Amino acid sequence: MQTSRRTLIGALGGAMAGSLTQTVRAQEWPDKPIRMIVPYPAGGGADSWARIVSSRLEKLLGQPIVLDYRPGASTTIGNEAGARAAPDGYTVLLYDSSGFAYVPNMRKVGYEPIKAFVPLAHLGAIPFVFVAHPRVPAVNMAELVAYARANPGKLNCASAGVGSPHHLIAELFKARARVSMNHVPYKGAAQYVADLLGGQVDLAVSTIGPAAQHIQSGKLKALGVSTLERSSALPEVPSIAEQGFPGFDEKPWNCFVAPTGLPPLPLERLRAAFRTALADPDALAALRKAGIEGTGSIPLEQVSQAMADDLAKWGEVIRRANITLEG
């Protein structure tokens, strides 16, 4: 009897000690660097956004934020890495419309686009801009359409990859304008901007950040932005909607997520840190300059539903336009 009592007391003591250790560890979170997966190469718009936000997070959380670039397969390599990561608060993912709305409608992906992740913050919407090499005889979208119709299949249009927002916006515009252009996919903005500057391709659908300095220097021509209203980063560039295509309003959006199953403490601390970082006026100004607008315009509790709505919306668009990842 005495032995059983001692055994029971020892077991209870061990359980209490284990529980206490877990509690202490939880209260110490984070006690090591946090990884931020970026499913694009370094040097592009996504890299800029991640750096702007991570620099604020480091100060708020007291740990380094290590950027882990996982480009390729229209963001699905990085997204799959994020979905497979341990849900312990030490991995976050920069997640965009390619991952939760576009690619899952074009082929099977190795993650559940909505269920695999828990939202941490809405980063913002991304106006895109059609940019052309100076040799292209067009200074606006109307002239681009006229030239493309007179020279079907002659223009080469670059994007950040098959199934990327860049690609789909170009395809939607081509269908709307009834023009033919060749799609040239790259693995990220740094690569297609370099080739566009060098004249290897004629034009690109680009996020504003990587193209802005070259537009301002005159090395590239900005023909039109993809949002209904002009972008605050390029206020002098008219929207496509202004140029004979009313209602054209394509602005993919990004958010930060973590693998589903995150414990309450790191979840709430991460959300609080992102909320504070994205409310910083300097961060907001830097993000706008880098091509992100409307930060926080989707409330956190509505992010998952907004993903699901976009998944359904783009499913219809992609099926109707017969866009596939083999294209």
C-alpha positions in Angstrom: 0.0 0.0 0.0 2.8 2.3 1.0 4.6 1.6 -2.3 1.4 2.2 -4.4 1.0 5.6 -2.6 4.5 6.6 -3.3 4.2 5.5 -6.9 1.0 7.5 -7.2 2.6 10.6 -5.6 5.6 10.2 -7.8 3.5 10.0 -10.9 1.4 13.0 -9.9 4.6 14.9 -9.2 6.1 14.0 -12.5 2.9 15.0 -14.3 2.8 18.3 -12.5 6.4 19.0 -13.2 5.9 18.2 -16.9 2.9 20.4 -17.1 4.8 23.2 -15.3 7.7 22.8 -17.8 5.3 23.1 -20.7 3.7 26.1 -19.2 7.1 27.8 -18.6 8.1 27.0 -22.2 4.9 28.4 -23.5 5.3 31.6 -21.5 8.8 32.0 -22.9 7.6 31.8 -26.5 9.4 32.8 -28.6 12.8 31.6 -27.4 14.4 31.1 -30.8 14.3 32.6 -34.3 11.1 32.6 -36.3 11.1 31.5 -40.0 9.1 33.5 -42.5 8.6 31.5 -45.7 8.5 33.6 -48.9 7.3 31.6 -51.9 9.2 33.9 -54.3 12.8 34.6 -55.1 14.8 37.4 -53.3 14.8 40.7 -55.1 11.1 41.0 -56.0 8.0 42.6 -54.5 7.3 39.8 -52.1 10.9 40.1 -50.8 10.4 43.8 -50.1 7.1 43.3 -48.3 8.6 40.5 -46.1 11.6 42.6 -45.2 9.5 45.6 -44.2 7.2 43.6 -42.0 9.8 41.3 -40.5 12.1 44.1 -39.4 9.2 45.4 -37.2 8.3 41.9 -36.0 11.9 41.3 -34.7 11.6 44.3 -32.4 8.2 43.3 -31.2 9.0 39.6 -30.6 12.6 40.0 -29.5 13.8 37.3 -31.9 15.3 37.3 -35.4 12.9 36.7 -38.3 14.7 34.5 -40.9 13.5 34.8 -44.4 13.3 31.5 -46.1 12.9 31.8 -49.9 11.1 28.9 -51.5 10.3 30.0 -55.1 8.8 27.8 -57.8 5.7 26.0 -59.0 3.6 29.1 -58.9 4.3 29.5 -55.1 3.2 26.0 -54.2 6.7 24.9 -53.2 6.8 27.5 -50.4 3.1 27.0 -49.5 3.6 23.2 -49.1 6.6 23.8 -46.9 4.5 26.1 -44.8 1.6 23.6 -44.5 4.0 20.8 -43.5 5.8 22.9 -40.8 5.2 22.2 -37.1 2.4 24.3 -35.7 4.5 25.7 -33.0 4.7 29.4 -33.8 8.2 29.3 -35.3 7.0 29.2 -39.0 4.9 31.8 -40.7 4.1 32.1 -44.4 3.6 35.0 -46.8 0.5 33.6 -48.6 -1.1 35.1 -51.7 -3.9 34.7 -54.2 -1.8 32.3 -56.3 -1.8 29.8 -53.4 -5.3 30.0 -52.2 -7.3 31.0 -55.3 -5.5 30.5 -58.6 -3.2 27.4 -58.7 -5.6 25.1 -56.7 -8.1 25.7 -59.5 -5.6 24.7 -62.2 -4.0 21.6 -60.7 -3.8 19.5 -57.5 -1.7 21.0 -54.8 -0.1 19.3 -51.8 -2.0 21.3 -49.2 -5.6 22.4 -48.4 -5.7 26.0 -49.6 -8.0 27.2 -46.8 -7.9 24.5 -44.1 -4.1 24.1 -43.9 -3.5 27.6 -42.5 -4.7 29.9 -39.8 -4.7 33.7 -40.7 -2.4 36.0 -38.8 -2.8 39.3 -40.7 -4.1 40.8 -43.9 -1.1 42.4 -45.7 -3.0 44.1 -48.5 -3.9 44.2 -52.2 -1.5 44.4 -55.0 -2.1 46.7 -58.0 -0.3 45.4 -61.1 1.1 47.5 -64.0 1.6 46.7 -67.6 5.1 47.8 -68.4 6.9 47.8 -71.8 10.4 48.1 -73.2 10.9 51.5 -74.9 11.0 49.8 -78.3 7.4 48.8 -78.1 5.4 51.4 -80.1 2.8 52.1 -77.5 2.5 54.6 -74.6 -0.9 53.4 -73.4 -3.2 50.4 -73.4 -5.2 51.5 -76.5 -2.0 51.8 -78.5 -0.8 48.4 -77.2 -4.1 46.8 -78.2 -3.9 48.3 -81.7 -0.3 47.1 -82.2 -1.1 43.6 -80.8 -4.0 43.3 -83.2 -1.9 44.4 -86.1 0.9 42.0 -85.1 -0.8 38.9 -83.6 1.6 36.7 -81.7 4.6 39.1 -82.1 4.7 40.5 -78.5 6.2 38.5 -75.7 4.7 39.2 -72.3 6.6 38.1 -69.2 5.2 37.0 -65.8 6.4 35.7 -62.5 5.3 32.2 -63.5 2.6 30.1 -65.0 -0.5 30.5 -62.9 0.8 33.6 -61.1 -1.3 36.7 -60.7 0.9 38.3 -63.4 -0.1 35.5 -65.8 -3.8 35.5 -65.0 -4.2 39.2 -65.2 -2.5 39.2 -68.6 -4.7 36.3 -69.8 -7.9 38.1 -68.6 -6.8 41.3 -70.4 -5.9 39.4 -73.6 -9.4 37.8 -73.6 -11.1 41.1 -72.9 -9.1 43.0 -75.6 -9.2 40.1 -78.0 -5.5 40.2 -78.7 -2.8 37.5 -79.0 0.5 37.8 -77.1 3.1 35.1 -76.2 3.4 34.3 -72.5 7.0 34.0 -71.1 7.0 32.7 -67.5 9.9 33.4 -65.1 10.5 32.4 -61.5 10.2 35.9 -60.1 10.2 39.6 -60.7 14.0 40.1 -60.5 14.5 37.8 -63.5 11.7 39.2 -65.7 12.6 42.8 -65.0 16.2 42.1 -65.9 15.2 40.6 -69.3 12.6 43.3 -69.9 15.3 46.0 -69.4 17.6 44.1 -71.7 15.0 43.8 -74.4 14.7 40.0 -74.3 10.9 40.4 -73.7 8.7 43.2 -74.9 6.4 43.8 -71.9 5.4 42.4 -68.5 2.6 42.4 -66.1 4.4 43.4 -62.9 3.9 44.3 -59.3 4.7 48.0 -58.9 7.6 47.8 -56.5 10.2 46.1 -58.8 9.2 48.2 -61.8 8.7 51.7 -60.2 12.3 52.9 -60.3 12.7 51.9 -64.0 9.4 53.6 -64.9 10.6 56.8 -63.1 14.0 56.6 -64.9 12.4 56.2 -68.3 13.9 52.8 -68.9 10.4 51.2 -69.0 7.1 52.6 -70.1 4.0 52.2 -67.8 0.9 51.6 -69.9 -1.8 51.0 -67.3 -2.5 49.7 -63.8 -4.8 46.8 -63.1 -7.0 48.4 -60.4 -10.2 50.3 -60.9 -8.6 53.4 -59.4 -5.0 54.7 -60.0 -2.3 53.4 -57.7 -1.0 55.8 -55.1 2.5 54.6 -56.0 2.0 55.6 -59.6 -0.6 58.3 -59.6 0.3 59.5 -63.1 -0.4 56.2 -64.7 -4.0 55.7 -65.8 -5.9 52.6 -64.9 -6.8 50.0 -67.6 -10.5 50.7 -66.7 -9.9 54.4 -67.7 -8.6 53.3 -71.1 -11.6 51.7 -72.6 -12.0 48.7 -70.4 -14.6 49.7 -67.8 -14.8 47.5 -64.7 -11.3 46.0 -65.2 -10.2 45.7 -61.5 -7.8 42.9 -60.7 -5.9 43.2 -57.4 -4.6 40.0 -55.9 -4.0 40.1 -52.2 -1.6 38.7 -49.6 -1.8 37.7 -46.0 0.4 36.1 -43.3 -0.6 32.7 -42.1 0.7 29.9 -39.9 0.1 26.1 -40.0 -3.3 25.1 -38.6 -3.0 23.8 -35.0 -1.1 26.7 -33.5 -1.4 26.8 -29.7 -3.4 29.8 -28.3 -0.4 31.7 -26.8 1.9 31.9 -29.9 -1.2 32.5 -32.1 -2.3 35.5 -30.1 1.2 36.9 -29.7 1.9 36.6 -33.4 -1.4 38.2 -34.3 -0.8 41.0 -31.9 2.8 41.6 -33.3 1.5 41.6 -36.9 -1.3 44.0 -35.9 1.2 46.4 -34.3 3.7 46.1 -37.1 1.1 46.8 -39.8 -0.2 49.8 -37.9 3.2 51.5 -38.0 2.9 54.6 -40.2 6.5 54.1 -41.5 5.7 50.5 -42.4 2.5 51.5 -44.2 4.3 54.2 -46.2 7.1 51.7 -47.1 4.5 49.1 -48.2 2.7 51.6 -50.3 5.9 52.6 -52.0 6.6 48.9 -52.6 3.2 48.4 -54.2 0.9 47.2 -51.4 -2.3 49.0 -50.7 -5.3 48.6 -48.4 -3.3 46.9 -45.6 -5.8 45.5 -43.0 -8.8 46.3 -45.1 -10.0 42.7 -44.7 -10.6 42.1 -41.0 -8.8 39.2 -39.5 -12.0 37.2 -38.8 -13.0 37.5 -42.4 -9.7 36.5 -44.1 -10.5 32.7 -44.3 -13.9 33.5 -45.8 -12.4 35.9 -48.3 -9.9 33.2 -49.4 -12.8 30.7 -49.9 -14.8 33.4 -51.9 -11.8 34.0 -54.2 -11.2 30.2 -54.6 -14.8 29.9 -55.9 -14.6 33.1 -58.0 -11.4 32.3 -59.7 -12.5 28.7 -60.3 -15.2 30.0 -62.5 -12.9 32.4 -64.3 -10.2 29.9 -64.9 -12.6 27.2 -66.2 -14.3 29.7 -68.5 -11.0 30.9 -69.9 -9.6 27.3 -70.1 -6.4 28.4 -68.3 -4.2 25.6 -67.3 -0.7 25.2 -65.8 0.4 23.5 -69.0 -0.1 26.8 -70.8 
